[in-house]
Amino acid sequence: MKNYLQIILFSAFIFFSCSKLTDKEYMDAAVQYENSGNISDAIINYQKLVDEYPDSELAPEALVKQAALYHENKVKNIDKIESLKKAAEILISVSEKYPESKQAPSSLFMAGFIYANDIKDFKKAKEIYNTFLKKYPGDELASSAKDELEFMGLPPEEILNRKMTSSQTQ
């Protein structure tokens, strides 16, 4: 009888440990891991959600949350620049894989912003902003993307001077 009970318990353990979680369960687990500071497992669960449920409405959100962890440099054993590049890469993938999602425009814009303002790779930032303007010309961030392109790399004082001069001549 004891062996029979052990077999049942072992079988139940194997069944539950091997069963696939739902997309919502992956999201909930990832958020719990993130809130407890276990960033590695949070990233793993966000990625499993995307890999196992690529058509889920939670998939773009999982990518955005994953990118935020890289943007905030919370991932261990990766330097700041590589972490920022990884964040931008993930954000770009949102607009490529989920172009119709509500996260797509802001994700692409944020990737350009990271390259322009955090990494200071203006060539890459211009490429991303121009792609953003082609894909989402009517988005609420379009005017911000145009401003970013116009004032990229300039110190704040110079931006203010140009804006003041522009408003005075109108």
ROLOFI-424325 format. One record per residue: y, z, x of N, C-alpha, C, O in turn. Coordinates in steps of 0.1 Angstrom, whole numbers, padded with zeros to 4 digits, always signed. Example, Ala and Ser with C-alpha at 12.3 -4.5 7.8 and 13.67 -1.06 7.14 Angstrom:
// ROLOFI-424325
-0057+0078+0132-0045+0078+0123-0033+0078+0132-0033+0085+0142;-0022+0071+0128-0011+0071+0137+0000+0079+0129+0011+0080+0134;
This chain:
// ROLOFI-424325
-0012+0000+0008+0000+0000+0000+0013+0000+0009+0022-0007+0006;+0012+0008+0020+0024+0009+0028+0027-0005+0035+0038-0009+0036;+0016-0012+0039+0018-0025+0045+0023-0035+0035+0032-0043+0039;+0019-0034+0023+0024-0043+0013+0039-0041+0010+0046-0051+0009;+0043-0028+0010+0057-0025+0008+0066-0030+0020+0076-0035+0018;+0060-0029+0032+0067-0034+0044+0069-0049+0043+0079-0054+0047;+0059-0056+0039+0059-0070+0038+0070-0074+0027+0077-0084+0030;+0070-0068+0016+0080-0071+0006+0094-0068+0011+0103-0077+0009;+0096-0057+0018+0109-0054+0023+0113-0064+0034+0125-0069+0034;+0104-0068+0043+0107-0078+0053+0110-0091+0047+0119-0098+0051;+0102-0095+0037+0105-0108+0030+0118-0108+0023+0126-0118+0024;+0122-0097+0017+0135-0096+0011+0146-0097+0021+0156-0104+0019;+0144-0090+0032+0154-0091+0043+0156-0105+0048+0167-0110+0050;+0145-0112+0051+0145-0126+0055+0152-0135+0045+0161-0143+0048;+0149-0133+0032+0155-0141+0022+0170-0139+0021+0177-0149+0021;+0174-0127+0021+0189-0124+0020+0196-0128+0032+0208-0132+0032;+0190-0126+0044+0198-0129+0056+0198-0144+0059+0207-0149+0066;+0189-0151+0053+0189-0166+0055+0196-0174+0044+0199-0185+0046;+0198-0167+0033+0205-0174+0022+0219-0177+0025+0226-0170+0032;+0223-0188+0020+0237-0193+0023+0247-0186+0013+0243-0185+0001;+0258-0183+0018+0268-0177+0010+0276-0188+0002+0275-0199+0006;+0283-0184-0008+0291-0193-0016+0304-0195-0008+0307-0187+0001;+0312-0205-0012+0325-0207-0005+0334-0195-0007+0341-0191+0003;+0334-0189-0018+0342-0177-0021+0337-0165-0013+0346-0157-0007;+0324-0164-0011+0319-0153-0003+0322-0154+0011+0326-0145+0018;+0322-0167+0016+0326-0169+0030+0341-0165+0032+0345-0159+0042;+0349-0169+0022+0364-0166+0023+0366-0151+0023+0373-0146+0031;+0359-0145+0013+0361-0130+0012+0357-0123+0025+0363-0114+0030;+0345-0128+0031+0340-0122+0043+0350-0124+0055+0353-0115+0062;+0355-0136+0055+0365-0139+0066+0377-0131+0065+0382-0126+0075;+0382-0129+0053+0394-0121+0051+0392-0107+0055+0400-0100+0061;+0380-0102+0051+0376-0088+0055+0375-0086+0070+0380-0077+0075;+0369-0096+0076+0368-0095+0091+0382-0096+0097+0385-0088+0106;+0390-0105+0092+0404-0106+0097+0412-0093+0095+0418-0088+0105;+0411-0087+0084+0418-0074+0081+0413-0063+0089+0421-0054+0092;+0400-0063+0093+0395-0053+0102+0397-0055+0117+0393-0047+0125;+0403-0067+0120+0406-0070+0134+0394-0078+0141+0395-0080+0153;+0384-0081+0134+0373-0089+0139+0375-0104+0138+0370-0110+0129;+0384-0109+0147+0389-0122+0146+0378-0133+0148+0378-0143+0141;+0369-0130+0157+0358-0140+0160+0350-0142+0148+0347-0154+0144;+0346-0132+0141+0338-0134+0129+0346-0140+0117+0340-0147+0109;+0359-0137+0117+0367-0143+0107+0367-0158+0109+0366-0165+0099;+0369-0162+0121+0370-0177+0124+0356-0183+0121+0356-0194+0115;+0346-0176+0124+0332-0182+0122+0330-0184+0107+0325-0194+0102;+0334-0174+0099+0333-0175+0084+0342-0186+0078+0338-0193+0069;+0354-0187+0083+0363-0197+0078+0357-0211+0081+0357-0220+0073;+0351-0212+0093+0346-0225+0097+0333-0228+0089+0330-0240+0086;+0325-0218+0087+0312-0220+0079+0316-0225+0065+0309-0234+0059;+0327-0219+0059+0331-0224+0046+0334-0239+0046+0330-0246+0038;+0342-0243+0056+0346-0257+0057+0334-0266+0060+0332-0276+0054;+0325-0261+0069+0313-0269+0072+0303-0270+0061+0298-0281+0058;+0301-0259+0054+0291-0259+0043+0296-0263+0029+0288-0268+0021;+0309-0262+0028+0315-0266+0015+0328-0275+0017+0339-0271+0014;+0326-0286+0024+0338-0294+0027+0346-0299+0015+0358-0302+0016;+0340-0299+0003+0347-0304-0009+0353-0292-0017+0359-0294-0027;+0351-0280-0012+0357-0268-0019+0372-0268-0018+0378-0272-0008;+0378-0264-0029+0392-0262-0029+0397-0251-0019+0409-0250-0016;+0387-0243-0015+0391-0232-0005+0390-0237+0009+0395-0231+0018;+0385-0249+0011+0383-0254+0025+0397-0256+0032+0398-0252+0044;+0406-0263+0026+0419-0264+0033+0426-0251+0036+0432-0249+0046;+0425-0242+0026+0430-0228+0028+0424-0221+0040+0430-0214+0048;+0410-0223+0041+0403-0217+0052+0408-0222+0066+0409-0215+0075;+0410-0235+0066+0415-0241+0078+0429-0236+0082+0432-0233+0093;+0438-0234+0072+0451-0229+0074+0451-0215+0079+0458-0211+0088;+0442-0207+0073+0441-0193+0078+0435-0192+0092+0439-0184+0100;+0426-0201+0095+0420-0202+0109+0431-0206+0118+0433-0200+0129;+0439-0216+0115+0450-0220+0124+0460-0209+0126+0466-0208+0137;+0463-0201+0116+0472-0190+0117+0468-0180+0128+0476-0174+0135;+0455-0178+0128+0449-0168+0138+0452-0174+0152+0455-0166+0161;+0450-0187+0154+0453-0193+0167+0468-0193+0170+0472-0190+0181;+0476-0196+0160+0490-0196+0162+0496-0183+0166+0505-0182+0174;+0490-0172+0160+0494-0159+0163+0488-0153+0176+0490-0142+0180;+0480-0162+0183+0474-0159+0195+0465-0146+0194+0464-0138+0203;+0457-0145+0183+0449-0134+0180+0434-0136+0186+0426-0127+0186;+0431-0148+0190+0418-0152+0195+0417-0148+0209+0425-0152+0217;+0407-0140+0212+0405-0135+0226+0400-0146+0235+0394-0156+0231;+0403-0145+0248+0398-0154+0259+0403-0168+0257+0396-0178+0261;+0415-0170+0252+0421-0183+0252+0436-0181+0255+0443-0172+0249;+0442-0189+0264+0456-0186+0267+0465-0191+0256+0461-0199+0247;+0477-0187+0257+0487-0189+0246+0489-0204+0243+0489-0208+0231;+0491-0212+0253+0493-0227+0250+0481-0233+0244+0482-0241+0235;+0469-0230+0249+0457-0236+0243+0455-0231+0229+0450-0238+0220;+0458-0219+0226+0457-0213+0213+0467-0220+0204+0463-0223+0192;+0479-0223+0208+0489-0230+0200+0484-0245+0197+0485-0250+0186;+0479-0251+0208+0473-0265+0206+0462-0265+0196+0461-0274+0188;+0453-0255+0197+0442-0254+0187+0447-0252+0173+0442-0258+0164;+0457-0244+0171+0463-0242+0158+0469-0255+0153+0466-0258+0141;+0476-0262+0161+0482-0275+0157+0471-0285+0153+0472-0292+0144;+0461-0285+0161+0449-0295+0159+0443-0292+0146+0440-0301+0138;+0441-0279+0143+0435-0275+0130+0444-0279+0118+0439-0284+0108;+0457-0277+0120+0466-0280+0109+0467-0295+0107+0468-0300+0095;+0466-0303+0117+0466-0318+0116+0453-0322+0108+0454-0331+0100;+0442-0315+0111+0430-0318+0104+0430-0316+0089+0424-0323+0082;+0439-0306+0085+0440-0304+0071+0446-0316+0064+0441-0321+0054;+0456-0322+0070+0463-0334+0064+0454-0347+0065+0455-0356+0057;+0445-0347+0075+0435-0358+0076+0424-0357+0067+0420-0366+0060;+0418-0345+0066+0406-0343+0058+0409-0341+0043+0402-0344+0034;+0421-0335+0041+0425-0331+0027+0439-0335+0024+0448-0327+0021;+0442-0348+0025+0456-0353+0024+0462-0350+0010+0474-0350+0009;+0454-0348+0000+0459-0346-0014+0460-0331-0017+0465-0327-0027;+0456-0322-0008+0457-0308-0010+0471-0303-0009+0480-0309-0003;+0473-0292-0016+0487-0286-0016+0491-0281-0002+0503-0280+0001;+0481-0278+0007+0484-0274+0020+0486-0285+0030+0492-0282+0041;+0483-0297+0027+0484-0308+0036+0498-0311+0042+0500-0311+0054;+0508-0312+0033+0522-0315+0039+0527-0304+0048+0532-0307+0059;+0526-0292+0043+0531-0281+0051+0523-0279+0064+0529-0275+0074;+0510-0282+0064+0502-0281+0076+0506-0291+0086+0507-0288+0098;+0508-0303+0082+0513-0313+0091+0527-0310+0097+0529-0312+0109;+0536-0306+0088+0549-0302+0093+0548-0291+0103+0554-0291+0113;+0540-0281+0100+0538-0269+0109+0532-0273+0123+0536-0268+0133;+0524-0283+0123+0518-0288+0135+0529-0294+0144+0530-0291+0156;+0538-0302+0137+0550-0307+0145+0559-0296+0150+0564-0297+0161;+0561-0286+0141+0569-0275+0145+0564-0267+0157+0571-0263+0166;+0551-0265+0157+0544-0258+0169+0546-0266+0181+0550-0261+0192;+0544-0280+0181+0546-0288+0193+0561-0288+0197+0563-0288+0209;+0570-0288+0188+0584-0289+0191+0589-0276+0196+0596-0275+0207;+0587-0265+0189+0593-0252+0192+0585-0242+0200+0591-0234+0207;+0572-0243+0200+0564-0234+0207+0559-0240+0220+0559-0234+0231;+0554-0252+0220+0548-0259+0231+0558-0266+0239+0557-0268+0251;+0568-0271+0232+0579-0279+0238+0574-0293+0243+0579-0298+0253;+0564-0298+0236+0560-0312+0238+0566-0321+0227+0561-0323+0217;+0578-0325+0231+0587-0332+0221+0581-0346+0217+0583-0351+0206;+0574-0353+0227+0568-0366+0223+0558-0364+0213+0557-0371+0203;+0549-0354+0214+0538-0352+0204+0545-0347+0191+0540-0351+0180;+0555-0338+0192+0562-0334+0180+0568-0345+0172+0566-0346+0160;+0574-0354+0179+0580-0366+0172+0570-0374+0165+0572-0379+0154;+0559-0376+0172+0548-0384+0166+0543-0377+0153+0541-0384+0143;+0541-0364+0153+0536-0357+0142+0547-0357+0130+0543-0360+0119;+0559-0355+0134+0570-0355+0123+0571-0369+0117+0573-0370+0105;+0570-0379+0125+0571-0393+0120+0559-0396+0111+0560-0403+0100;+0547-0391+0115+0535-0393+0106+0537-0385+0093+0534-0390+0082;+0543-0373+0094+0546-0365+0082+0555-0373+0073+0553-0374+0061;+0566-0379+0078+0576-0386+0070+0569-0399+0063+0573-0402+0052;+0560-0405+0070+0553-0416+0064+0543-0412+0053+0543-0419+0043;+0536-0401+0055+0526-0397+0046+0532-0390+0034+0528-0391+0022;+0543-0382+0036+0549-0373+0026+0564-0375+0025+0571-0365+0027;+0569-0387+0023+0584-0389+0023+0591-0381+0013+0603-0378+0015;+0585-0378+0001+0592-0371-0009+0589-0356-0009+0594-0349-0018;+0583-0351+0001+0580-0337+0001+0592-0329+0004+0602-0333+0010;+0592-0316-0001+0604-0308+0001+0607-0305+0016+0618-0301+0019;+0597-0307+0025+0600-0305+0039+0605-0317+0046+0607-0317+0058;+0606-0328+0039+0610-0341+0045+0624-0340+0052+0626-0344+0063;+0633-0333+0045+0647-0332+0052+0646-0323+0064+0653-0325+0074;+0638-0313+0064+0636-0304+0075+0630-0312+0087+0633-0310+0098;+0620-0321+0084+0614-0329+0094+0624-0338+0100+0624-0340+0112;+0633-0344+0092+0644-0352+0097+0653-0344+0106+0657-0349+0117;+0657-0332+0102+0665-0324+0110+0658-0320+0124+0664-0321+0134;+0645-0317+0123+0638-0314+0135+0638-0326+0145+0640-0325+0157;+0636-0338+0139+0637-0350+0148+0651-0352+0154+0652-0356+0166;+0661-0350+0146+0675-0352+0151+0679-0342+0161+0686-0345+0171;+0675-0329+0159+0680-0319+0168+0670-0313+0178+0672-0303+0184;+0658-0320+0179+0648-0315+0187+0652-0313+0202+0658-0321+0208;+0649-0301+0207+0652-0298+0221+0666-0293+0224+0669-0289+0235;+0674-0293+0214+0688-0289+0216+0689-0274+0214+0682-0268+0206;+0698-0268+0222+0701-0254+0220+0708-0251+0207+0715-0260+0202;+0706-0239+0201+0712-0236+0188+0727-0239+0187+0732-0244+0177;+0735-0236+0198+0749-0238+0198+0752-0253+0196+0762-0257+0189;+0745-0262+0203+0747-0276+0202+0744-0281+0188+0751-0290+0182;+0733-0276+0182+0730-0279+0168+0741-0276+0159+0745-0283+0150;+0746-0263+0160+0757-0259+0152+0770-0268+0154+0776-0272+0144;+0773-0271+0166+0784-0280+0169+0783-0293+0162+0792-0298+0156;+0771-0299+0163+0769-0312+0157+0769-0311+0142+0775-0320+0136;+0764-0301+0136+0764-0300+0122+0779-0297+0117+0783-0303+0107;+0786-0289+0124+0800-0287+0120+0809-0300+0122+0817-0303+0113;+0806-0307+0132+0814-0319+0135+0810-0329+0124+0819-0337+0119;+0797-0330+0120+0793-0339+0110+0799-0336+0096+0803-0345+0089;+0800-0323+0093+0805-0319+0080+0820-0321+0080+0826-0323+0069;+0827-0320+0091+0842-0322+0092+0845-0337+0090+0856-0340+0085;+0837-0346+0095+0840-0360+0094+0836-0366+0080+0839-0378+0078;+0830-0358+0072+0826-0364+0059+0837-0362+0049+0835-0366+0037;
